[in-house]
Amino acid sequence: MNLFLLITFFLLLLLSFFFAGSETSMMALNRYRLRHLAKCGNKRAQRAQKLLEKPDQLLSMIITVNTCATIVASSILTFMVGKYFGQMGILIATTVLTIFILIFCEALPKTMCALRPEAFALPATLLLRGFVIFFAPFVWLIHKIVHGILRLFGLSTVKATDHLTPEELHTLIKDSGSRIPESYQNMLLQVLELEKLTVADIMIPRQNLVGINIEADDDIVLQQLLNSPYRELPVYQKDFSEILGFVKIREVLPTLHDADNWSKENLLKHLTPPYVVPETTPLHKQLIHFRQSKRRGALVVDEYGEILGLVTIEDLLEEIVGEFTTDFMELHPDIIPQPDGACLVNGQATLRELNRYFKWHLPTRDAKTLAGYLMAYLQMIPDSGTTVLIENHPVEVLQVADNRIKMVKVYSVWNKK
């Protein structure tokens, strides 16, 4: 009889060890890795995923069995020690058992399983599944009582969604470390940033557009088509406020070599109607629009229908994968480094380009270009020679014409000494 009680006592302690570790390991599992393993056909992962669909029932079963095992083990030890050593033995045994349970049935298994939850939880799923089925009626009763008490205190029993928000996904990617190469991390983060940007943030401003004036001489138009580095060009009449459409160079190229029979009328027949988008269109939606419409570029207009600029699929993709060229002049045509360490900057250079180049953090919500930022900062159109301090860099206005800042000079970091 004593041997049977002793074996039962140690089996109950082992059971307590198992369930204490199971509780920690199941709750510590990476749900996204578990979902991936389950989709790949891992049976253990599928069982774990099934158990975690109802975590309250799983925890109720684990706590119930673990508590019963601890209580019964304590009762057995109390009976055995009291029989041979009396009241003093019960006190000593209770103290020793309490310390033993805290160390070997709580702290040790939970610490081990918190460090390697997958290695412990997945093999344990088969046994846990059996216990869940066996104790289902009792767990159901406890589950109802607990939920009833929660409702009495006004607490919701509806399971919260485990879907990630964009901010949480952003943090998850940044914390992935070496598991995702840095270049991939940057691209994934840039994709998330598309939702915060609009086409107005990356468009080519209207004053920087390159196109074909249909009213120009035939020879000039022909040379533009033959020497154009672009796949598409806007065709306009008088100025960019009257854009007739876009011409694909590849389509008209066969007709260009026959200069005698070439004419503007033939060019107009190949025009594609303008594709217009509001300046407030988010980039992630514009990417979808480009794919659906099979277009590579779109005119950006304000609320009054005035053309502000042009956004292309290449500009949008560069926001995700980075610049396509390694030529500095192509990367930053509006920024010209000087021998003394300063830079000449076109007033129409975008703040996003300057933030990338100078590692600044200028806000792009109100102004899009350096000229716009300076005028908003100074609350006036500055005179040539005006200097302001931006991000610890002295910025001097060099040229102002037609009420616009044409050129500025950005000096190296200002030394207060």
Summary of the structure (lengths in Angstrom):
residues: 417
radius of gyration: 35.6
end to end distance: 89.7
largest distance: 120.5
contacts: 1147
relative contact order: 0.06
helix: 58%
strand: 15%
